[in-house]
Amino acid sequence: MQSCGRRPEATGSGFPWKSATTEFTNPTRYIEVEGIAELDEDGAIAHIHKLSHKYRGTDFPRPEDRLIVRISPSRIHDYLDGPPPDARSKDT
């Protein structure tokens, strides 16, 4: 979910997007999703209120200008054992 104020310049759908999700207790473990995104305003305010009720027990305080970003994945990278070794740091 994203605010319209931070909306990418592209409007509608069909533009490249990348998203990463980290594990809270170990930020070196993460999953990265690349693909084509669709932006949808329909139902976004109800969705942010539903999430807020689940985690906070109240409505979201500033529900205006919300978007739902749906990514059709073309690549998924997982770094569940930490990031890949950086080749530049090796002594050669």
N, C-alpha and C positions, 0 to 999 in steps of 0.2 A: 504494500500500500504506500502511496506517495501523495504528497501535497501537490496541487496544481501549480503552486508558486514555484516549485522546483522541477516543473515539467520540462522534459527535454524539448529542444526546438522543434523536433519532428512532431507532427500531430497525427492522430489516427493510429494506424498500425503499420507494421512491416518494417521496422527499423531495428538495427542491431542493438543488443542489450547484453550486459554481463551482470551477474549477481553472485555474491559470496556470502556464505553463512558459516559462522565460527562456533565452536563449542565454547560456552561461557567459561568453564573451568580450565580449559586448555586452548588458548587462542591460536596455537600453532596447528591445531587440527581443524580443517575446514573443507567445505565442498563449494565448488565454483560451477555455475551454470552459464553457458553461452547459448544464445539463440535469438530468434526474432520475437519482438515484444508487441503486444497489443495494449493500448491504454483504454480503460473503460471507466466512465464516471457513474454509470448506472449501478445502483446498489452499494456504492463505495461508502456512503455515510452510514447506512445500516450496518455494513460490515465492520467499520471501525468501532461503532457502538457495541456490537456483539463481542468483539475482541476485548474491548475495555471492560465490559461486564464480566467476562471470563476471568481476566487477570486483576482487575481493580475493584469490581463490584459496583461501578458507577458508569454513567455515560461518559464518552470521550469529551473533554472540556472544550475543544475547538474543532468541531467536525466539518467546518466549511472547506471547500476546495480540495476534496480528496479524490484520489484515483486508485483503481486497482490495476496493477501491472501483471499481465499474464505472459509468461515466457514459454514459447514452443522450443524446447531444448534441441540444439544440434550437437552440442558437446557437453559432457559432464566430467569434471576433474575432481577426484577426491584425494585429499591429503590427510587421511585419517591417521597416518603414522608421522605426521609433521610435514613440513614443506620439503620439496626435493632438494638434494644437495646443490649448492651453488658452485658451478664449475669454475667461476672466476676466483673463488677463494682457495682453490687447490694450488699447491706449489708444483710448478712444472719445470 
